[in-house]
Amino acid sequence: MRIGPKHPLYNEPELQLSDFWNYTYVDYSARVFMNYPGLDAFLEINPDRVVTSEDRLMKSTLISEGTMYGIGSKLPPAYNQRFHFRNIPLGDLHYILVGIERTGSKRSAIVARYLEILADILENL
């Protein structure tokens, strides 16, 4: 979970997700096209205080410049520094990334390159 320097809880020593019930959660709106629910279906997020953004930069700006918070994958240190994010671990909550390929089919060049880039990104987190 991440919050920005203007958030009232930014300097609190210990925080739990429940501390954010009265604050607005910024989610990606693109998830409506996915076949699985968003984090708000699994976590205690106030459904009356959710806004969505289809753009990562907009989501980051909303969190950095106000009292909103976000939950997502680990970001590169330079990105966190750019927005002055405070990252708050949520325990053992994890997403699993899975790739499915057809047996006996050759991996396309674009998929192979995507997997190389993804492996580099994950290795450097």
FIDOLUM-469331 format. One record per atom (N, C-alpha, C): residue number from 1; residue in three letters; x, y, z. Coordinates in nm, 2 decimals. Layout:
N
{node NUM,"Ala",{X,Y,Z}}
...
This chain:
125
{node 1,"Met",{0.09,-0.12,0.00}}
{node 1,"Met",{0.00,0.00,0.00}}
{node 1,"Met",{0.09,0.12,0.00}}
{node 2,"Arg",{0.04,0.23,-0.06}}
{node 2,"Arg",{0.13,0.35,-0.07}}
{node 2,"Arg",{0.04,0.47,-0.04}}
{node 3,"Ile",{0.11,0.57,0.03}}
{node 3,"Ile",{0.05,0.70,0.05}}
{node 3,"Ile",{0.15,0.81,0.02}}
{node 4,"Gly",{0.10,0.93,0.00}}
{node 4,"Gly",{0.19,1.04,-0.04}}
{node 4,"Gly",{0.22,1.13,0.09}}
{node 5,"Pro",{0.31,1.22,0.07}}
{node 5,"Pro",{0.36,1.30,0.18}}
{node 5,"Pro",{0.25,1.40,0.24}}
{node 6,"Lys",{0.14,1.42,0.16}}
{node 6,"Lys",{0.04,1.51,0.21}}
{node 6,"Lys",{-0.07,1.44,0.29}}
{node 7,"His",{-0.06,1.31,0.29}}
{node 7,"His",{-0.16,1.23,0.36}}
{node 7,"His",{-0.14,1.25,0.52}}
{node 8,"Pro",{-0.25,1.26,0.59}}
{node 8,"Pro",{-0.25,1.29,0.73}}
{node 8,"Pro",{-0.18,1.18,0.81}}
{node 9,"Leu",{-0.18,1.05,0.76}}
{node 9,"Leu",{-0.12,0.94,0.83}}
{node 9,"Leu",{0.03,0.91,0.79}}
{node 10,"Tyr",{0.08,1.00,0.70}}
{node 10,"Tyr",{0.22,0.97,0.64}}
{node 10,"Tyr",{0.32,0.95,0.75}}
{node 11,"Asn",{0.32,1.02,0.86}}
{node 11,"Asn",{0.43,1.01,0.96}}
{node 11,"Asn",{0.39,0.92,1.08}}
{node 12,"Glu",{0.28,0.86,1.07}}
{node 12,"Glu",{0.24,0.77,1.18}}
{node 12,"Glu",{0.34,0.65,1.18}}
{node 13,"Pro",{0.38,0.60,1.29}}
{node 13,"Pro",{0.49,0.50,1.30}}
{node 13,"Pro",{0.43,0.36,1.25}}
{node 14,"Glu",{0.31,0.32,1.29}}
{node 14,"Glu",{0.26,0.19,1.25}}
{node 14,"Glu",{0.12,0.21,1.19}}
{node 15,"Leu",{0.10,0.15,1.08}}
{node 15,"Leu",{-0.03,0.16,1.01}}
{node 15,"Leu",{-0.09,0.03,0.97}}
{node 16,"Gln",{-0.22,0.02,0.97}}
{node 16,"Gln",{-0.29,-0.10,0.93}}
{node 16,"Gln",{-0.39,-0.05,0.82}}
{node 17,"Leu",{-0.43,-0.15,0.73}}
{node 17,"Leu",{-0.52,-0.11,0.63}}
{node 17,"Leu",{-0.65,-0.05,0.69}}
{node 18,"Ser",{-0.69,-0.10,0.80}}
{node 18,"Ser",{-0.81,-0.05,0.87}}
{node 18,"Ser",{-0.80,0.10,0.90}}
{node 19,"Asp",{-0.68,0.15,0.92}}
{node 19,"Asp",{-0.67,0.29,0.95}}
{node 19,"Asp",{-0.71,0.38,0.83}}
{node 20,"Phe",{-0.73,0.32,0.71}}
{node 20,"Phe",{-0.76,0.40,0.59}}
{node 20,"Phe",{-0.91,0.39,0.55}}
{node 21,"Trp",{-0.99,0.34,0.64}}
{node 21,"Trp",{-1.14,0.33,0.60}}
{node 21,"Trp",{-1.20,0.46,0.56}}
{node 22,"Asn",{-1.16,0.57,0.62}}
{node 22,"Asn",{-1.22,0.70,0.59}}
{node 22,"Asn",{-1.15,0.78,0.49}}
{node 23,"Tyr",{-1.05,0.71,0.42}}
{node 23,"Tyr",{-0.98,0.78,0.31}}
{node 23,"Tyr",{-1.01,0.71,0.18}}
{node 24,"Thr",{-0.99,0.78,0.07}}
{node 24,"Thr",{-1.03,0.74,-0.06}}
{node 24,"Thr",{-0.92,0.65,-0.12}}
{node 25,"Tyr",{-0.96,0.53,-0.17}}
{node 25,"Tyr",{-0.88,0.43,-0.23}}
{node 25,"Tyr",{-0.88,0.46,-0.38}}
{node 26,"Val",{-0.76,0.47,-0.44}}
{node 26,"Val",{-0.75,0.49,-0.59}}
{node 26,"Val",{-0.72,0.35,-0.65}}
{node 27,"Asp",{-0.81,0.31,-0.74}}
{node 27,"Asp",{-0.80,0.18,-0.81}}
{node 27,"Asp",{-0.79,0.20,-0.96}}
{node 28,"Tyr",{-0.74,0.10,-1.03}}
{node 28,"Tyr",{-0.74,0.11,-1.18}}
{node 28,"Tyr",{-0.88,0.07,-1.23}}
{node 29,"Ser",{-0.93,0.15,-1.32}}
{node 29,"Ser",{-1.06,0.12,-1.37}}
{node 29,"Ser",{-1.06,0.02,-1.48}}
{node 30,"Ala",{-0.94,0.00,-1.54}}
{node 30,"Ala",{-0.92,-0.10,-1.65}}
{node 30,"Ala",{-0.96,-0.24,-1.60}}
{node 31,"Arg",{-0.96,-0.27,-1.47}}
{node 31,"Arg",{-0.99,-0.40,-1.42}}
{node 31,"Arg",{-1.13,-0.45,-1.46}}
{node 32,"Val",{-1.22,-0.36,-1.50}}
{node 32,"Val",{-1.35,-0.41,-1.54}}
{node 32,"Val",{-1.35,-0.51,-1.66}}
{node 33,"Phe",{-1.24,-0.51,-1.73}}
{node 33,"Phe",{-1.22,-0.60,-1.84}}
{node 33,"Phe",{-1.16,-0.73,-1.80}}
{node 34,"Met",{-1.12,-0.74,-1.67}}
{node 34,"Met",{-1.06,-0.87,-1.62}}
{node 34,"Met",{-1.16,-0.96,-1.57}}
{node 35,"Asn",{-1.13,-1.09,-1.56}}
{node 35,"Asn",{-1.22,-1.19,-1.52}}
{node 35,"Asn",{-1.21,-1.22,-1.37}}
{node 36,"Tyr",{-1.13,-1.14,-1.30}}
{node 36,"Tyr",{-1.12,-1.16,-1.15}}
{node 36,"Tyr",{-1.15,-1.03,-1.08}}
{node 37,"Pro",{-1.19,-1.03,-0.96}}
{node 37,"Pro",{-1.22,-0.91,-0.88}}
{node 37,"Pro",{-1.10,-0.83,-0.84}}
{node 38,"Gly",{-1.12,-0.70,-0.81}}
{node 38,"Gly",{-1.01,-0.62,-0.77}}
{node 38,"Gly",{-0.99,-0.65,-0.62}}
{node 39,"Leu",{-0.88,-0.58,-0.57}}
{node 39,"Leu",{-0.85,-0.60,-0.43}}
{node 39,"Leu",{-0.96,-0.56,-0.33}}
{node 40,"Asp",{-1.04,-0.47,-0.37}}
{node 40,"Asp",{-1.15,-0.43,-0.28}}
{node 40,"Asp",{-1.25,-0.54,-0.25}}
{node 41,"Ala",{-1.25,-0.65,-0.33}}
{node 41,"Ala",{-1.33,-0.76,-0.30}}
{node 41,"Ala",{-1.27,-0.85,-0.19}}
{node 42,"Phe",{-1.14,-0.84,-0.17}}
{node 42,"Phe",{-1.07,-0.92,-0.07}}
{node 42,"Phe",{-1.03,-0.85,0.06}}
{node 43,"Leu",{-1.02,-0.71,0.05}}
{node 43,"Leu",{-0.97,-0.63,0.16}}
{node 43,"Leu",{-1.08,-0.54,0.21}}
{node 44,"Glu",{-1.06,-0.49,0.33}}
{node 44,"Glu",{-1.15,-0.40,0.39}}
{node 44,"Glu",{-1.13,-0.26,0.34}}
{node 45,"Ile",{-1.19,-0.24,0.22}}
{node 45,"Ile",{-1.18,-0.10,0.16}}
{node 45,"Ile",{-1.32,-0.05,0.16}}
{node 46,"Asn",{-1.34,0.07,0.20}}
{node 46,"Asn",{-1.47,0.14,0.21}}
{node 46,"Asn",{-1.52,0.16,0.06}}
{node 47,"Pro",{-1.63,0.09,0.03}}
{node 47,"Pro",{-1.68,0.09,-0.11}}
{node 47,"Pro",{-1.74,0.23,-0.15}}
{node 48,"Asp",{-1.77,0.31,-0.05}}
{node 48,"Asp",{-1.82,0.45,-0.07}}
{node 48,"Asp",{-1.70,0.55,-0.10}}
{node 49,"Arg",{-1.58,0.50,-0.08}}
{node 49,"Arg",{-1.46,0.59,-0.10}}
{node 49,"Arg",{-1.36,0.53,-0.19}}
{node 50,"Val",{-1.41,0.50,-0.31}}
{node 50,"Val",{-1.32,0.44,-0.42}}
{node 50,"Val",{-1.33,0.53,-0.54}}
{node 51,"Val",{-1.22,0.57,-0.60}}
{node 51,"Val",{-1.21,0.63,-0.73}}
{node 51,"Val",{-1.12,0.55,-0.82}}
{node 52,"Thr",{-1.14,0.56,-0.95}}
{node 52,"Thr",{-1.06,0.48,-1.04}}
{node 52,"Thr",{-0.99,0.57,-1.14}}
{node 53,"Ser",{-0.88,0.51,-1.19}}
{node 53,"Ser",{-0.80,0.58,-1.29}}
{node 53,"Ser",{-0.75,0.47,-1.39}}
{node 54,"Glu",{-0.75,0.51,-1.51}}
{node 54,"Glu",{-0.69,0.41,-1.61}}
{node 54,"Glu",{-0.55,0.44,-1.64}}
{node 55,"Asp",{-0.49,0.54,-1.57}}
{node 55,"Asp",{-0.35,0.58,-1.60}}
{node 55,"Asp",{-0.27,0.58,-1.47}}
{node 56,"Arg",{-0.15,0.51,-1.48}}
{node 56,"Arg",{-0.07,0.49,-1.36}}
{node 56,"Arg",{-0.02,0.63,-1.31}}
{node 57,"Leu",{0.02,0.72,-1.40}}
{node 57,"Leu",{0.07,0.85,-1.36}}
{node 57,"Leu",{-0.04,0.93,-1.29}}
{node 58,"Met",{-0.16,0.92,-1.34}}
{node 58,"Met",{-0.27,0.99,-1.27}}
{node 58,"Met",{-0.30,0.93,-1.13}}
{node 59,"Lys",{-0.29,0.80,-1.13}}
{node 59,"Lys",{-0.31,0.73,-1.00}}
{node 59,"Lys",{-0.20,0.78,-0.90}}
{node 60,"Ser",{-0.08,0.78,-0.94}}
{node 60,"Ser",{0.03,0.82,-0.86}}
{node 60,"Ser",{0.02,0.96,-0.82}}
{node 61,"Thr",{-0.02,1.05,-0.91}}
{node 61,"Thr",{-0.04,1.19,-0.87}}
{node 61,"Thr",{-0.15,1.21,-0.77}}
{node 62,"Leu",{-0.26,1.14,-0.79}}
{node 62,"Leu",{-0.37,1.15,-0.69}}
{node 62,"Leu",{-0.32,1.11,-0.55}}
{node 63,"Ile",{-0.25,1.01,-0.54}}
{node 63,"Ile",{-0.20,0.96,-0.42}}
{node 63,"Ile",{-0.09,1.05,-0.36}}
{node 64,"Ser",{0.00,1.10,-0.44}}
{node 64,"Ser",{0.11,1.18,-0.40}}
{node 64,"Ser",{0.06,1.32,-0.35}}
{node 65,"Glu",{-0.04,1.37,-0.41}}
{node 65,"Glu",{-0.08,1.51,-0.39}}
{node 65,"Glu",{-0.20,1.53,-0.30}}
{node 66,"Gly",{-0.25,1.42,-0.24}}
{node 66,"Gly",{-0.36,1.44,-0.15}}
{node 66,"Gly",{-0.37,1.33,-0.04}}
{node 67,"Thr",{-0.49,1.31,0.00}}
{node 67,"Thr",{-0.52,1.22,0.11}}
{node 67,"Thr",{-0.57,1.08,0.07}}
{node 68,"Met",{-0.54,1.04,-0.06}}
{node 68,"Met",{-0.59,0.91,-0.11}}
{node 68,"Met",{-0.47,0.81,-0.09}}
{node 69,"Tyr",{-0.51,0.68,-0.11}}
{node 69,"Tyr",{-0.41,0.58,-0.10}}
{node 69,"Tyr",{-0.43,0.48,-0.21}}
{node 70,"Gly",{-0.32,0.40,-0.24}}
{node 70,"Gly",{-0.33,0.30,-0.34}}
{node 70,"Gly",{-0.27,0.17,-0.29}}
{node 71,"Ile",{-0.31,0.06,-0.36}}
{node 71,"Ile",{-0.25,-0.07,-0.33}}
{node 71,"Ile",{-0.21,-0.13,-0.47}}
{node 72,"Gly",{-0.10,-0.18,-0.47}}
{node 72,"Gly",{-0.05,-0.24,-0.60}}
{node 72,"Gly",{0.08,-0.31,-0.58}}
{node 73,"Ser",{0.14,-0.34,-0.70}}
{node 73,"Ser",{0.26,-0.41,-0.70}}
{node 73,"Ser",{0.38,-0.32,-0.66}}
{node 74,"Lys",{0.48,-0.38,-0.62}}
{node 74,"Lys",{0.60,-0.31,-0.58}}
{node 74,"Lys",{0.65,-0.23,-0.69}}
{node 75,"Leu",{0.69,-0.10,-0.67}}
{node 75,"Leu",{0.73,-0.01,-0.77}}
{node 75,"Leu",{0.88,0.01,-0.76}}
{node 76,"Pro",{0.95,0.05,-0.87}}
{node 76,"Pro",{1.09,0.07,-0.86}}
{node 76,"Pro",{1.13,0.18,-0.76}}
{node 77,"Pro",{1.24,0.18,-0.70}}
{node 77,"Pro",{1.28,0.28,-0.60}}
{node 77,"Pro",{1.27,0.42,-0.66}}
{node 78,"Ala",{1.32,0.44,-0.78}}
{node 78,"Ala",{1.32,0.58,-0.84}}
{node 78,"Ala",{1.18,0.63,-0.85}}
{node 79,"Tyr",{1.08,0.55,-0.89}}
{node 79,"Tyr",{0.94,0.59,-0.90}}
{node 79,"Tyr",{0.89,0.63,-0.76}}
{node 80,"Asn",{0.92,0.55,-0.66}}
{node 80,"Asn",{0.87,0.58,-0.52}}
{node 80,"Asn",{0.93,0.72,-0.48}}
{node 81,"Gln",{1.06,0.74,-0.51}}
{node 81,"Gln",{1.12,0.87,-0.47}}
{node 81,"Gln",{1.06,0.98,-0.55}}
{node 82,"Arg",{1.03,0.96,-0.67}}
{node 82,"Arg",{0.97,1.07,-0.75}}
{node 82,"Arg",{0.85,1.13,-0.69}}
{node 83,"Phe",{0.76,1.04,-0.64}}
{node 83,"Phe",{0.64,1.08,-0.58}}
{node 83,"Phe",{0.64,1.08,-0.43}}
{node 84,"His",{0.75,1.06,-0.37}}
{node 84,"His",{0.77,1.06,-0.22}}
{node 84,"His",{0.67,0.97,-0.15}}
{node 85,"Phe",{0.65,0.85,-0.21}}
{node 85,"Phe",{0.56,0.75,-0.15}}
{node 85,"Phe",{0.62,0.69,-0.03}}
{node 86,"Arg",{0.53,0.67,0.07}}
{node 86,"Arg",{0.56,0.58,0.18}}
{node 86,"Arg",{0.49,0.45,0.15}}
{node 87,"Asn",{0.57,0.34,0.15}}
{node 87,"Asn",{0.51,0.21,0.12}}
{node 87,"Asn",{0.49,0.13,0.25}}
{node 88,"Ile",{0.37,0.08,0.26}}
{node 88,"Ile",{0.33,0.01,0.38}}
{node 88,"Ile",{0.29,-0.13,0.35}}
{node 89,"Pro",{0.37,-0.23,0.40}}
{node 89,"Pro",{0.34,-0.37,0.37}}
{node 89,"Pro",{0.21,-0.41,0.42}}
{node 90,"Leu",{0.14,-0.50,0.34}}
{node 90,"Leu",{0.01,-0.56,0.38}}
{node 90,"Leu",{0.02,-0.70,0.42}}
{node 91,"Gly",{0.13,-0.74,0.48}}
{node 91,"Gly",{0.15,-0.88,0.53}}
{node 91,"Gly",{0.18,-0.97,0.41}}
{node 92,"Asp",{0.11,-1.08,0.41}}
{node 92,"Asp",{0.13,-1.19,0.31}}
{node 92,"Asp",{0.04,-1.18,0.19}}
{node 93,"Leu",{-0.01,-1.07,0.16}}
{node 93,"Leu",{-0.10,-1.05,0.04}}
{node 93,"Leu",{-0.02,-1.05,-0.08}}
{node 94,"His",{-0.05,-1.14,-0.18}}
{node 94,"His",{0.03,-1.15,-0.30}}
{node 94,"His",{-0.07,-1.18,-0.42}}
{node 95,"Tyr",{-0.03,-1.13,-0.53}}
{node 95,"Tyr",{-0.09,-1.17,-0.66}}
{node 95,"Tyr",{0.00,-1.27,-0.72}}
{node 96,"Ile",{-0.05,-1.36,-0.80}}
{node 96,"Ile",{0.03,-1.46,-0.87}}
{node 96,"Ile",{0.01,-1.43,-1.02}}
{node 97,"Leu",{0.13,-1.42,-1.09}}
{node 97,"Leu",{0.13,-1.39,-1.23}}
{node 97,"Leu",{0.15,-1.52,-1.30}}
{node 98,"Val",{0.06,-1.56,-1.39}}
{node 98,"Val",{0.06,-1.69,-1.46}}
{node 98,"Val",{0.06,-1.67,-1.61}}
{node 99,"Gly",{0.14,-1.74,-1.68}}
{node 99,"Gly",{0.14,-1.75,-1.82}}
{node 99,"Gly",{0.10,-1.88,-1.87}}
{node 100,"Ile",{0.01,-1.89,-1.97}}
{node 100,"Ile",{-0.04,-2.01,-2.02}}
{node 100,"Ile",{0.00,-2.02,-2.17}}
{node 101,"Glu",{0.06,-2.13,-2.20}}
{node 101,"Glu",{0.10,-2.15,-2.34}}
{node 101,"Glu",{0.04,-2.29,-2.39}}
{node 102,"Arg",{0.01,-2.29,-2.51}}
{node 102,"Arg",{-0.04,-2.41,-2.57}}
{node 102,"Arg",{0.08,-2.51,-2.59}}
{node 103,"Thr",{0.06,-2.63,-2.55}}
{node 103,"Thr",{0.16,-2.74,-2.57}}
{node 103,"Thr",{0.19,-2.76,-2.71}}
{node 104,"Gly",{0.32,-2.76,-2.75}}
{node 104,"Gly",{0.36,-2.79,-2.88}}
{node 104,"Gly",{0.36,-2.67,-2.97}}
{node 105,"Ser",{0.32,-2.55,-2.92}}
{node 105,"Ser",{0.32,-2.43,-3.00}}
{node 105,"Ser",{0.45,-2.35,-2.98}}
{node 106,"Lys",{0.50,-2.29,-3.08}}
{node 106,"Lys",{0.61,-2.21,-3.07}}
{node 106,"Lys",{0.57,-2.07,-3.01}}
{node 107,"Arg",{0.65,-2.02,-2.91}}
{node 107,"Arg",{0.63,-1.89,-2.85}}
{node 107,"Arg",{0.66,-1.78,-2.95}}
{node 108,"Ser",{0.56,-1.69,-2.97}}
{node 108,"Ser",{0.58,-1.58,-3.06}}
{node 108,"Ser",{0.70,-1.49,-3.02}}
{node 109,"Ala",{0.75,-1.42,-3.11}}
{node 109,"Ala",{0.86,-1.33,-3.08}}
{node 109,"Ala",{0.82,-1.22,-2.98}}
{node 110,"Ile",{0.70,-1.17,-3.00}}
{node 110,"Ile",{0.65,-1.06,-2.91}}
{node 110,"Ile",{0.63,-1.11,-2.77}}
{node 111,"Val",{0.58,-1.23,-2.75}}
{node 111,"Val",{0.56,-1.29,-2.62}}
{node 111,"Val",{0.69,-1.32,-2.56}}
{node 112,"Ala",{0.79,-1.37,-2.63}}
{node 112,"Ala",{0.92,-1.40,-2.58}}
{node 112,"Ala",{0.99,-1.27,-2.53}}
{node 113,"Arg",{0.97,-1.16,-2.61}}
{node 113,"Arg",{1.03,-1.03,-2.57}}
{node 113,"Arg",{0.96,-0.98,-2.45}}
{node 114,"Tyr",{0.83,-0.99,-2.44}}
{node 114,"Tyr",{0.76,-0.94,-2.32}}
{node 114,"Tyr",{0.81,-1.01,-2.20}}
{node 115,"Leu",{0.82,-1.14,-2.21}}
{node 115,"Leu",{0.87,-1.22,-2.09}}
{node 115,"Leu",{1.01,-1.18,-2.05}}
{node 116,"Glu",{1.10,-1.15,-2.14}}
{node 116,"Glu",{1.23,-1.11,-2.11}}
{node 116,"Glu",{1.23,-0.97,-2.04}}
{node 117,"Ile",{1.15,-0.88,-2.09}}
{node 117,"Ile",{1.13,-0.75,-2.02}}
{node 117,"Ile",{1.07,-0.77,-1.88}}
{node 118,"Leu",{0.97,-0.85,-1.87}}
{node 118,"Leu",{0.91,-0.87,-1.74}}
{node 118,"Leu",{1.01,-0.93,-1.64}}
{node 119,"Ala",{1.09,-1.03,-1.69}}
{node 119,"Ala",{1.18,-1.09,-1.60}}
{node 119,"Ala",{1.29,-0.99,-1.55}}
{node 120,"Asp",{1.33,-0.90,-1.64}}
{node 120,"Asp",{1.43,-0.79,-1.60}}
{node 120,"Asp",{1.37,-0.70,-1.50}}
{node 121,"Ile",{1.24,-0.66,-1.52}}
{node 121,"Ile",{1.17,-0.57,-1.42}}
{node 121,"Ile",{1.16,-0.64,-1.28}}
{node 122,"Leu",{1.11,-0.76,-1.28}}
{node 122,"Leu",{1.09,-0.83,-1.16}}
{node 122,"Leu",{1.23,-0.86,-1.09}}
{node 123,"Glu",{1.33,-0.89,-1.16}}
{node 123,"Glu",{1.46,-0.91,-1.10}}
{node 123,"Glu",{1.52,-0.79,-1.03}}
{node 124,"Asn",{1.48,-0.67,-1.09}}
{node 124,"Asn",{1.54,-0.55,-1.03}}
{node 124,"Asn",{1.45,-0.48,-0.93}}
{node 125,"Leu",{1.35,-0.54,-0.89}}
{node 125,"Leu",{1.26,-0.48,-0.78}}
{node 125,"Leu",{1.32,-0.50,-0.65}}
